[in-house]
Amino acid sequence: MAEDKKIKEVAALKYTPGANTAPEIIALGKGEIAEKILEEAKKNDIPVYQNPELAHTLNKLRIGDEIPPELYEVVAEILVFVSNLDKSYGEKHGKRK
């Protein structure tokens, strides 16, 4: 069986309604840097959404860039994912948002 040699890529996004027009890229990484970004996310209980194609596309941009309009739909799916996690966390821990 062939081992998957594809290099892992990650992108971290931040979105503050009212402050940003669109989500902003706050971190990008490939290989070892990607692994470190994922470790930090895990340590800080930051939700991780896996989409290798999107991560690859975002890695063509720069830190500080807002995502381009053609990616709004797929990033909206991520925001729904995170919102559902927040809601689920609140229900499990008796917190309401």
A tleap script that builds the chain and sets N, CA, C and O, in Angstrom:
source leaprc.protein.ff14SB
mol = sequence {
  NMET ALA GLU ASP LYS LYS ILE LYS GLU VAL
  ALA ALA LEU LYS TYR THR PRO GLY ALA ASN
  THR ALA PRO GLU ILE ILE ALA LEU GLY LYS
  GLY GLU ILE ALA GLU LYS ILE LEU GLU GLU
  ALA LYS LYS ASN ASP ILE PRO VAL TYR GLN
  ASN PRO GLU LEU ALA HIE THR LEU ASN LYS
  LEU ARG ILE GLY ASP GLU ILE PRO PRO GLU
  LEU TYR GLU VAL VAL ALA GLU ILE LEU VAL
  PHE VAL SER ASN LEU ASP LYS SER TYR GLY
  GLU LYS HIE GLY LYS ARG CLYS
}
set mol.1.N position { 0.847 -1.177 0.000 }
set mol.1.CA position { 0.000 0.000 0.000 }
set mol.1.C position { 0.894 1.242 0.000 }
set mol.1.O position { 1.799 1.360 0.826 }
set mol.2.N position { 0.641 2.154 -0.916 }
set mol.2.CA position { 1.447 3.370 -1.022 }
set mol.2.C position { 1.095 4.331 0.108 }
set mol.2.O position { -0.069 4.508 0.466 }
set mol.3.N position { 2.139 4.944 0.654 }
set mol.3.CA position { 1.926 5.910 1.731 }
set mol.3.C position { 1.570 7.264 1.124 }
set mol.3.O position { 2.151 7.670 0.118 }
set mol.4.N position { 0.620 7.958 1.734 }
set mol.4.CA position { 0.194 9.270 1.248 }
set mol.4.C position { 1.284 10.289 1.579 }
set mol.4.O position { 1.545 10.566 2.750 }
set mol.5.N position { 1.911 10.838 0.556 }
set mol.5.CA position { 3.010 11.788 0.741 }
set mol.5.C position { 2.561 13.237 0.601 }
set mol.5.O position { 3.396 14.142 0.585 }
set mol.6.N position { 1.259 13.468 0.499 }
set mol.6.CA position { 0.758 14.823 0.312 }
set mol.6.C position { 1.072 15.671 1.550 }
set mol.6.O position { 0.856 15.246 2.685 }
set mol.7.N position { 1.576 16.858 1.307 }
set mol.7.CA position { 1.914 17.772 2.401 }
set mol.7.C position { 0.636 18.402 2.941 }
set mol.7.O position { -0.200 18.892 2.181 }
set mol.8.N position { 0.500 18.383 4.255 }
set mol.8.CA position { -0.676 18.963 4.907 }
set mol.8.C position { -0.596 20.485 4.826 }
set mol.8.O position { 0.463 21.078 5.027 }
set mol.9.N position { -1.733 21.100 4.529 }
set mol.9.CA position { -1.840 22.554 4.489 }
set mol.9.C position { -2.990 22.972 5.388 }
set mol.9.O position { -4.016 22.296 5.456 }
set mol.10.N position { -2.810 24.099 6.081 }
set mol.10.CA position { -3.875 24.625 6.925 }
set mol.10.C position { -3.985 26.132 6.733 }
set mol.10.O position { -3.044 26.807 6.315 }
set mol.11.N position { -5.162 26.624 7.054 }
set mol.11.CA position { -5.414 28.064 7.071 }
set mol.11.C position { -6.310 28.343 8.263 }
set mol.11.O position { -7.267 27.608 8.510 }
set mol.12.N position { -6.007 29.392 8.999 }
set mol.12.CA position { -6.839 29.795 10.131 }
set mol.12.C position { -7.544 31.086 9.751 }
set mol.12.O position { -6.940 32.017 9.220 }
set mol.13.N position { -8.840 31.114 10.038 }
set mol.13.CA position { -9.661 32.274 9.707 }
set mol.13.C position { -10.228 32.908 10.964 }
set mol.13.O position { -10.462 32.235 11.968 }
set mol.14.N position { -10.445 34.215 10.891 }
set mol.14.CA position { -11.082 34.949 11.979 }
set mol.14.C position { -12.172 35.808 11.351 }
set mol.14.O position { -11.968 36.437 10.313 }
set mol.15.N position { -13.317 35.822 11.991 }
set mol.15.CA position { -14.408 36.658 11.487 }
set mol.15.C position { -15.095 37.338 12.651 }
set mol.15.O position { -15.561 36.686 13.586 }
set mol.16.N position { -15.152 38.640 12.583 }
set mol.16.CA position { -15.841 39.431 13.589 }
set mol.16.C position { -16.924 40.232 12.873 }
set mol.16.O position { -16.626 41.219 12.201 }
set mol.17.N position { -18.189 39.806 13.016 }
set mol.17.CA position { -19.270 40.552 12.353 }
set mol.17.C position { -19.228 42.028 12.752 }
set mol.17.O position { -19.077 42.370 13.924 }
set mol.18.N position { -19.364 42.876 11.759 }
set mol.18.CA position { -19.320 44.310 12.009 }
set mol.18.C position { -17.924 44.891 11.871 }
set mol.18.O position { -17.765 46.045 11.476 }
set mol.19.N position { -16.913 44.098 12.194 }
set mol.19.CA position { -15.529 44.578 12.083 }
set mol.19.C position { -14.908 44.154 10.758 }
set mol.19.O position { -14.057 44.857 10.213 }
set mol.20.N position { -15.332 43.009 10.242 }
set mol.20.CA position { -14.806 42.498 8.978 }
set mol.20.C position { -15.925 42.410 7.956 }
set mol.20.O position { -17.074 42.130 8.298 }
set mol.21.N position { -15.581 42.650 6.702 }
set mol.21.CA position { -16.526 42.438 5.612 }
set mol.21.C position { -16.651 40.945 5.348 }
set mol.21.O position { -17.733 40.447 5.041 }
set mol.22.N position { -15.530 40.236 5.470 }
set mol.22.CA position { -15.462 38.795 5.231 }
set mol.22.C position { -14.433 38.208 6.188 }
set mol.22.O position { -13.626 38.946 6.754 }
set mol.23.N position { -14.450 36.885 6.379 }
set mol.23.CA position { -13.423 36.278 7.223 }
set mol.23.C position { -12.019 36.623 6.730 }
set mol.23.O position { -11.767 36.728 5.530 }
set mol.24.N position { -11.128 36.792 7.679 }
set mol.24.CA position { -9.743 37.191 7.409 }
set mol.24.C position { -8.810 36.027 7.713 }
set mol.24.O position { -9.033 35.276 8.662 }
set mol.25.N position { -7.774 35.882 6.914 }
set mol.25.CA position { -6.772 34.833 7.137 }
set mol.25.C position { -5.815 35.327 8.224 }
set mol.25.O position { -5.206 36.389 8.098 }
set mol.26.N position { -5.695 34.535 9.293 }
set mol.26.CA position { -4.799 34.931 10.382 }
set mol.26.C position { -3.583 34.020 10.507 }
set mol.26.O position { -2.628 34.355 11.209 }
set mol.27.N position { -3.610 32.861 9.826 }
set mol.27.CA position { -2.449 31.970 9.834 }
set mol.27.C position { -2.529 31.044 8.628 }
set mol.27.O position { -3.609 30.613 8.224 }
set mol.28.N position { -1.371 30.750 8.069 }
set mol.28.CA position { -1.257 29.808 6.957 }
set mol.28.C position { -0.060 28.912 7.221 }
set mol.28.O position { 0.928 29.347 7.813 }
set mol.29.N position { -0.144 27.675 6.788 }
set mol.29.CA position { 1.006 26.811 6.975 }
set mol.29.C position { 0.944 25.553 6.143 }
set mol.29.O position { -0.123 25.075 5.758 }
set mol.30.N position { 2.143 25.029 5.878 }
set mol.30.CA position { 2.302 23.765 5.166 }
set mol.30.C position { 3.279 22.900 5.951 }
set mol.30.O position { 4.182 23.408 6.616 }
set mol.31.N position { 3.087 21.596 5.866 }
set mol.31.CA position { 4.021 20.663 6.497 }
set mol.31.C position { 4.095 20.828 8.002 }
set mol.31.O position { 3.076 20.799 8.692 }
set mol.32.N position { 5.334 21.005 8.515 }
set mol.32.CA position { 5.550 21.123 9.963 }
set mol.32.C position { 4.827 22.325 10.554 }
set mol.32.O position { 4.300 22.250 11.664 }
set mol.33.N position { 4.800 23.434 9.819 }
set mol.33.CA position { 4.109 24.629 10.319 }
set mol.33.C position { 2.619 24.343 10.446 }
set mol.33.O position { 1.978 24.770 11.407 }
set mol.34.N position { 2.069 23.619 9.472 }
set mol.34.CA position { 0.651 23.237 9.536 }
set mol.34.C position { 0.386 22.404 10.786 }
set mol.34.O position { -0.608 22.613 11.481 }
set mol.35.N position { 1.273 21.467 11.064 }
set mol.35.CA position { 1.112 20.622 12.255 }
set mol.35.C position { 1.135 21.472 13.528 }
set mol.35.O position { 0.351 21.229 14.445 }
set mol.36.N position { 2.023 22.459 13.591 }
set mol.36.CA position { 2.105 23.324 14.773 }
set mol.36.C position { 0.837 24.167 14.934 }
set mol.36.O position { 0.355 24.360 16.050 }
set mol.37.N position { 0.303 24.666 13.820 }
set mol.37.CA position { -0.942 25.440 13.878 }
set mol.37.C position { -2.065 24.556 14.414 }
set mol.37.O position { -2.855 24.993 15.250 }
set mol.38.N position { -2.139 23.317 13.936 }
set mol.38.CA position { -3.176 22.389 14.403 }
set mol.38.C position { -3.006 22.056 15.886 }
set mol.38.O position { -3.991 21.955 16.616 }
set mol.39.N position { -1.756 21.887 16.332 }
set mol.39.CA position { -1.494 21.626 17.752 }
set mol.39.C position { -1.980 22.789 18.616 }
set mol.39.O position { -2.606 22.576 19.654 }
set mol.40.N position { -1.689 24.022 18.184 }
set mol.40.CA position { -2.122 25.203 18.931 }
set mol.40.C position { -3.644 25.296 18.967 }
set mol.40.O position { -4.226 25.629 19.999 }
set mol.41.N position { -4.281 25.002 17.845 }
set mol.41.CA position { -5.749 25.028 17.809 }
set mol.41.C position { -6.311 24.031 18.819 }
set mol.41.O position { -7.238 24.346 19.565 }
set mol.42.N position { -5.745 22.835 18.837 }
set mol.42.CA position { -6.214 21.797 19.758 }
set mol.42.C position { -6.008 22.221 21.209 }
set mol.42.O position { -6.900 22.057 22.041 }
set mol.43.N position { -4.822 22.770 21.512 }
set mol.43.CA position { -4.519 23.211 22.879 }
set mol.43.C position { -5.474 24.310 23.341 }
set mol.43.O position { -5.782 24.408 24.529 }
set mol.44.N position { -5.937 25.126 22.417 }
set mol.44.CA position { -6.781 26.272 22.748 }
set mol.44.C position { -8.261 26.034 22.448 }
set mol.44.O position { -9.050 26.978 22.408 }
set mol.45.N position { -8.631 24.780 22.240 }
set mol.45.CA position { -10.024 24.400 21.960 }
set mol.45.C position { -10.637 25.197 20.815 }
set mol.45.O position { -11.795 25.609 20.883 }
set mol.46.N position { -9.855 25.408 19.768 }
set mol.46.CA position { -10.334 26.103 18.578 }
set mol.46.C position { -10.847 25.050 17.604 }
set mol.46.O position { -10.132 24.099 17.288 }
set mol.47.N position { -12.076 25.210 17.126 }
set mol.47.CA position { -12.637 24.210 16.209 }
set mol.47.C position { -11.812 24.094 14.921 }
set mol.47.O position { -11.312 25.086 14.391 }
set mol.48.N position { -11.687 22.866 14.440 }
set mol.48.CA position { -10.955 22.596 13.201 }
set mol.48.C position { -11.930 21.983 12.207 }
set mol.48.O position { -12.597 20.992 12.504 }
set mol.49.N position { -12.004 22.576 11.044 }
set mol.49.CA position { -12.848 22.105 9.943 }
set mol.49.C position { -11.915 21.631 8.850 }
set mol.49.O position { -11.099 22.406 8.350 }
set mol.50.N position { -12.025 20.357 8.472 }
set mol.50.CA position { -11.102 19.800 7.490 }
set mol.50.C position { -11.657 19.896 6.076 }
set mol.50.O position { -12.714 19.346 5.764 }
set mol.51.N position { -10.925 20.603 5.234 }
set mol.51.CA position { -11.250 20.716 3.820 }
set mol.51.C position { -9.928 20.989 3.100 }
set mol.51.O position { -9.549 22.147 2.920 }
set mol.52.N position { -9.220 19.922 2.684 }
set mol.52.CA position { -7.896 20.091 2.070 }
set mol.52.C position { -7.888 20.999 0.844 }
set mol.52.O position { -6.936 21.752 0.640 }
set mol.53.N position { -8.932 20.936 0.031 }
set mol.53.CA position { -8.972 21.773 -1.168 }
set mol.53.C position { -9.046 23.255 -0.793 }
set mol.53.O position { -8.358 24.086 -1.385 }
set mol.54.N position { -9.883 23.577 0.191 }
set mol.54.CA position { -10.004 24.966 0.633 }
set mol.54.C position { -8.690 25.434 1.262 }
set mol.54.O position { -8.238 26.545 0.986 }
set mol.55.N position { -8.079 24.610 2.093 }
set mol.55.CA position { -6.804 24.973 2.716 }
set mol.55.C position { -5.753 25.256 1.644 }
set mol.55.O position { -4.982 26.208 1.768 }
set mol.56.N position { -5.718 24.438 0.597 }
set mol.56.CA position { -4.764 24.642 -0.498 }
set mol.56.C position { -5.028 25.984 -1.193 }
set mol.56.O position { -4.095 26.735 -1.475 }
set mol.57.N position { -6.290 26.275 -1.462 }
set mol.57.CA position { -6.649 27.532 -2.116 }
set mol.57.C position { -6.285 28.726 -1.236 }
set mol.57.O position { -5.732 29.713 -1.723 }
set mol.58.N position { -6.589 28.639 0.044 }
set mol.58.CA position { -6.295 29.747 0.956 }
set mol.58.C position { -4.794 29.961 1.117 }
set mol.58.O position { -4.354 31.084 1.360 }
set mol.59.N position { -3.999 28.892 0.982 }
set mol.59.CA position { -2.550 29.023 1.104 }
set mol.59.C position { -1.937 29.789 -0.061 }
set mol.59.O position { -0.750 30.114 -0.028 }
set mol.60.N position { -2.717 30.078 -1.077 }
set mol.60.CA position { -2.240 30.903 -2.192 }
set mol.60.C position { -2.394 32.393 -1.873 }
set mol.60.O position { -1.864 33.247 -2.583 }
set mol.61.N position { -3.128 32.692 -0.795 }
set mol.61.CA position { -3.351 34.073 -0.366 }
set mol.61.C position { -2.325 34.432 0.708 }
set mol.61.O position { -1.398 33.667 0.974 }
set mol.62.N position { -2.501 35.604 1.322 }
set mol.62.CA position { -1.567 36.055 2.348 }
set mol.62.C position { -2.287 36.287 3.670 }
set mol.62.O position { -3.488 36.554 3.705 }
set mol.63.N position { -1.533 36.179 4.743 }
set mol.63.CA position { -2.067 36.488 6.071 }
set mol.63.C position { -2.527 37.943 6.056 }
set mol.63.O position { -1.819 38.826 5.573 }
set mol.64.N position { -3.714 38.176 6.588 }
set mol.64.CA position { -4.293 39.516 6.619 }
set mol.64.C position { -5.301 39.740 5.506 }
set mol.64.O position { -6.112 40.663 5.582 }
set mol.65.N position { -5.260 38.900 4.464 }
set mol.65.CA position { -6.235 39.012 3.381 }
set mol.65.C position { -7.606 38.560 3.863 }
set mol.65.O position { -7.720 37.627 4.658 }
set mol.66.N position { -8.653 39.236 3.370 }
set mol.66.CA position { -10.000 38.715 3.565 }
set mol.66.C position { -10.232 37.691 2.464 }
set mol.66.O position { -9.669 37.799 1.375 }
set mol.67.N position { -11.066 36.696 2.756 }
set mol.67.CA position { -11.309 35.688 1.727 }
set mol.67.C position { -12.016 36.329 0.535 }
set mol.67.O position { -12.830 37.235 0.715 }
set mol.68.N position { -11.717 35.870 -0.670 }
set mol.68.CA position { -12.361 36.445 -1.857 }
set mol.68.C position { -13.813 35.980 -1.981 }
set mol.68.O position { -14.177 34.917 -1.478 }
set mol.69.N position { -14.642 36.788 -2.660 }
set mol.69.CA position { -16.069 36.472 -2.795 }
set mol.69.C position { -16.360 35.070 -3.338 }
set mol.69.O position { -17.364 34.468 -2.959 }
set mol.70.N position { -15.516 34.545 -4.206 }
set mol.70.CA position { -15.783 33.219 -4.763 }
set mol.70.C position { -15.682 32.102 -3.718 }
set mol.70.O position { -16.088 30.970 -3.982 }
set mol.71.N position { -15.144 32.413 -2.541 }
set mol.71.CA position { -15.051 31.412 -1.471 }
set mol.71.C position { -16.100 31.622 -0.378 }
set mol.71.O position { -16.139 30.860 0.588 }
set mol.72.N position { -16.946 32.637 -0.513 }
set mol.72.CA position { -17.941 32.934 0.518 }
set mol.72.C position { -18.811 31.722 0.854 }
set mol.72.O position { -19.053 31.435 2.026 }
set mol.73.N position { -19.278 31.017 -0.170 }
set mol.73.CA position { -20.214 29.917 0.084 }
set mol.73.C position { -19.578 28.816 0.928 }
set mol.73.O position { -20.175 28.363 1.905 }
set mol.74.N position { -18.386 28.387 0.565 }
set mol.74.CA position { -17.745 27.302 1.318 }
set mol.74.C position { -17.346 27.777 2.718 }
set mol.74.O position { -17.420 27.003 3.673 }
set mol.75.N position { -16.928 29.030 2.851 }
set mol.75.CA position { -16.572 29.530 4.177 }
set mol.75.C position { -17.826 29.719 5.029 }
set mol.75.O position { -17.773 29.566 6.250 }
set mol.76.N position { -18.947 30.047 4.401 }
set mol.76.CA position { -20.215 30.127 5.144 }
set mol.76.C position { -20.543 28.769 5.770 }
set mol.76.O position { -21.062 28.710 6.885 }
set mol.77.N position { -20.246 27.685 5.061 }
set mol.77.CA position { -20.458 26.339 5.617 }
set mol.77.C position { -19.617 26.150 6.876 }
set mol.77.O position { -20.070 25.535 7.842 }
set mol.78.N position { -18.404 26.673 6.865 }
set mol.78.CA position { -17.521 26.567 8.030 }
set mol.78.C position { -18.092 27.372 9.192 }
set mol.78.O position { -18.077 26.911 10.333 }
set mol.79.N position { -18.594 28.571 8.908 }
set mol.79.CA position { -19.170 29.397 9.971 }
set mol.79.C position { -20.392 28.727 10.596 }
set mol.79.O position { -20.606 28.831 11.804 }
set mol.80.N position { -21.195 28.042 9.781 }
set mol.80.CA position { -22.340 27.289 10.305 }
set mol.80.C position { -21.837 26.146 11.187 }
set mol.80.O position { -22.390 25.894 12.257 }
set mol.81.N position { -20.784 25.453 10.736 }
set mol.81.CA position { -20.170 24.366 11.507 }
set mol.81.C position { -19.733 24.875 12.885 }
set mol.81.O position { -20.027 24.250 13.904 }
set mol.82.N position { -19.034 26.006 12.907 }
set mol.82.CA position { -18.546 26.574 14.169 }
set mol.82.C position { -19.712 27.034 15.039 }
set mol.82.O position { -19.704 26.825 16.252 }
set mol.83.N position { -20.708 27.656 14.425 }
set mol.83.CA position { -21.886 28.098 15.170 }
set mol.83.C position { -22.591 26.920 15.835 }
set mol.83.O position { -23.005 27.010 16.991 }
set mol.84.N position { -22.726 25.819 15.104 }
set mol.84.CA position { -23.355 24.621 15.666 }
set mol.84.C position { -22.529 24.049 16.812 }
set mol.84.O position { -23.086 23.566 17.797 }
set mol.85.N position { -21.202 24.101 16.689 }
set mol.85.CA position { -20.347 23.638 17.792 }
set mol.85.C position { -20.552 24.512 19.021 }
set mol.85.O position { -20.665 24.006 20.138 }
set mol.86.N position { -20.600 25.833 18.811 }
set mol.86.CA position { -20.820 26.762 19.924 }
set mol.86.C position { -22.146 26.471 20.618 }
set mol.86.O position { -22.224 26.435 21.846 }
set mol.87.N position { -23.186 26.265 19.814 }
set mol.87.CA position { -24.521 25.997 20.353 }
set mol.87.C position { -24.517 24.685 21.147 }
set mol.87.O position { -25.064 24.606 22.246 }
set mol.88.N position { -23.892 23.667 20.567 }
set mol.88.CA position { -23.814 22.363 21.223 }
set mol.88.C position { -23.037 22.461 22.531 }
set mol.88.O position { -23.436 21.869 23.534 }
set mol.89.N position { -21.939 23.199 22.529 }
set mol.89.CA position { -21.134 23.381 23.733 }
set mol.89.C position { -21.961 24.075 24.810 }
set mol.89.O position { -21.949 23.673 25.974 }
set mol.90.N position { -22.677 25.117 24.410 }
set mol.90.CA position { -23.506 25.855 25.362 }
set mol.90.C position { -24.584 24.993 25.983 }
set mol.90.O position { -24.850 25.093 27.181 }
set mol.91.N position { -25.215 24.138 25.169 }
set mol.91.CA position { -26.260 23.256 25.679 }
set mol.91.C position { -25.685 22.220 26.650 }
set mol.91.O position { -26.308 21.900 27.662 }
set mol.92.N position { -24.493 21.698 26.335 }
set mol.92.CA position { -23.868 20.691 27.206 }
set mol.92.C position { -23.432 21.279 28.545 }
set mol.92.O position { -23.430 20.594 29.568 }
set mol.93.N position { -23.060 22.568 28.521 }
set mol.93.CA position { -22.507 23.177 29.720 }
set mol.93.C position { -23.437 24.213 30.343 }
set mol.93.O position { -23.012 25.022 31.167 }
set mol.94.N position { -24.712 24.184 29.944 }
set mol.94.CA position { -25.713 25.052 30.548 }
set mol.94.C position { -25.512 26.527 30.279 }
set mol.94.O position { -25.932 27.376 31.064 }
set mol.95.N position { -24.858 26.831 29.149 }
set mol.95.CA position { -24.628 28.229 28.797 }
set mol.95.C position { -25.440 28.566 27.581 }
set mol.95.O position { -25.545 27.764 26.653 }
set mol.96.N position { -26.008 29.735 27.576 }
set mol.96.CA position { -26.777 30.192 26.423 }
set mol.96.C position { -26.049 31.381 25.803 }
set mol.96.O position { -25.437 32.194 26.496 }
set mol.97.N position { -26.134 31.455 24.484 }
set mol.97.CA position { -25.519 32.584 23.779 }
set mol.97.C position { -26.583 33.527 23.337 }
set mol.97.O position { -26.285 34.550 22.722 }
savepdb mol mol.pdb
quit
